[in-house]
Amino acid sequence: MTHPLVPQIIDLATPVAAELGLEVVGIVFHTNQRPPVLRIDIRNPQEDTGLNDCERMSRALEASLDAAEIIPDAYVLEVSSPGISRQLITDREFISFKGFPVIVSTSPPYDGQQEWIGKLIRRDETTVYLNQKGRVIEIPRTLITRVLLDECQ
């Protein structure tokens, strides 16, 4: 379950990232650790995301978070790149990874399965299309919980 502060943090982090020419691709707040860890995954849409991007985002976001006083107690801020093994979220990612092997998870199960493995064909407003050994599988987006690149294929 998403931590209740995450939507506020997204609202704060997204414009900070945009100012730096970056995109926020994921935020997780691990409150089961002491101190809690706020992990922000960013991406540089122009080039490979580097350490410099993470440092710039970390400094800018830290100042904004402190000023906004959203998180009341001490925490650790981690800014990183999600790397290649990641969840596909944006339209741009679905276009970039067309033809790549993916794992689609659904909840509840769709057509008797909760996980679908195939090559990504495309995504539209209502459906994700996979190629499974030459057969087109159409999975309704409303049932999809995540789409991950499949590194094992």
C-alpha positions in Angstrom: 0.0 0.0 0.0 1.2 3.5 -0.8 2.2 5.7 2.1 -0.3 8.6 2.5 2.5 11.2 2.1 3.5 9.9 -1.4 0.9 11.9 -3.4 2.1 15.1 -1.7 5.7 14.2 -2.3 4.9 13.5 -6.0 3.3 16.9 -6.3 6.4 18.5 -4.9 9.0 16.4 -6.7 7.6 16.5 -10.2 8.1 20.2 -10.8 11.5 20.1 -9.1 12.5 17.3 -11.5 11.0 19.1 -14.5 13.1 22.2 -13.7 16.2 20.1 -13.9 15.1 18.4 -17.2 14.3 15.1 -15.3 11.2 12.9 -14.8 10.1 11.2 -11.6 9.3 7.6 -12.4 8.7 6.2 -8.9 8.5 7.1 -5.2 8.4 4.7 -2.3 8.5 5.7 1.4 9.9 2.9 3.5 8.6 3.7 7.0 9.5 0.3 8.4 13.2 1.4 8.6 14.8 3.6 11.2 15.2 6.3 10.0 12.6 6.0 7.3 13.9 6.0 3.7 12.3 8.1 1.0 13.4 6.6 -2.4 12.8 8.6 -5.5 13.6 7.1 -8.9 14.3 9.6 -11.7 15.0 9.4 -15.4 16.8 11.8 -17.7 14.7 11.6 -21.0 17.5 13.2 -23.0 20.3 10.8 -22.1 21.3 8.0 -19.7 20.5 9.0 -16.2 23.8 9.6 -14.4 25.1 10.3 -10.9 25.1 14.0 -11.6 21.4 13.9 -12.3 20.8 12.1 -9.0 22.9 14.6 -7.1 21.2 17.6 -8.6 17.7 16.1 -7.9 18.7 15.2 -4.4 19.9 18.7 -3.5 17.0 20.5 -5.1 14.4 18.1 -3.7 15.9 18.1 -0.2 15.6 21.9 0.0 12.0 21.8 -1.3 11.0 19.0 1.1 12.6 20.8 4.1 10.8 24.0 3.2 7.4 22.3 2.7 7.8 20.4 6.0 5.8 17.4 4.6 7.8 14.8 6.5 7.8 15.7 10.2 10.6 13.4 11.4 14.2 12.6 10.3 14.4 10.5 7.1 16.9 9.4 4.5 16.5 10.7 1.0 17.7 8.3 -1.8 17.6 9.5 -5.4 18.5 7.0 -8.0 17.8 5.7 -11.5 15.5 2.7 -11.8 17.8 1.1 -14.3 16.7 -1.1 -17.1 14.8 -3.7 -15.0 11.8 -1.5 -14.4 8.2 -1.1 -14.6 6.8 0.4 -17.8 4.5 3.3 -16.9 4.5 6.2 -19.4 3.3 6.1 -23.0 6.8 6.9 -24.1 8.2 3.8 -22.3 5.6 1.6 -23.9 6.6 3.0 -27.3 10.4 2.7 -26.6 10.1 -0.9 -25.5 7.8 -2.2 -28.3 9.0 -5.7 -29.2 10.7 -6.3 -25.9 9.7 -9.2 -23.7 7.5 -8.1 -20.8 5.6 -9.6 -17.8 2.1 -8.3 -17.3 0.5 -8.8 -13.9 -3.3 -8.6 -13.5 -5.6 -8.4 -10.5 -8.0 -10.1 -10.5 -6.7 -12.8 -12.8 -7.6 -12.3 -16.5 -8.7 -15.3 -18.5 -7.6 -17.6 -15.7 -4.1 -16.1 -15.4 -2.5 -13.5 -13.2 0.8 -13.2 -15.1 1.2 -12.9 -18.9 4.6 -13.2 -20.6 5.1 -12.0 -24.2 6.6 -9.4 -26.4 5.0 -6.0 -26.1 3.1 -5.0 -29.3 1.5 -1.7 -28.0 -0.8 -0.1 -25.6 -3.8 2.1 -26.2 -6.4 3.7 -23.9 -8.1 0.5 -22.9 -5.7 -2.5 -23.8 -2.2 -3.8 -23.7 -1.3 -6.0 -26.6 1.2 -8.9 -26.3 2.6 -11.3 -28.9 2.7 -14.8 -27.4 4.4 -17.0 -29.9 2.6 -15.4 -32.8 -0.7 -15.1 -31.0 -2.0 -11.6 -30.1 -3.1 -11.4 -26.4 -5.3 -8.4 -25.5 -5.3 -7.5 -21.8 -7.7 -4.8 -20.4 -5.7 -2.0 -18.8 -8.2 -1.8 -15.9 -7.0 -5.2 -14.7 -3.3 -4.6 -15.0 -1.3 -4.0 -11.8 2.1 -3.7 -13.5 4.1 -4.3 -16.7 7.8 -5.2 -16.2 10.6 -5.7 -18.7 11.4 -9.4 -18.6 15.2 -9.7 -18.4 15.1 -13.5 -18.4 13.9 -13.7 -22.0 
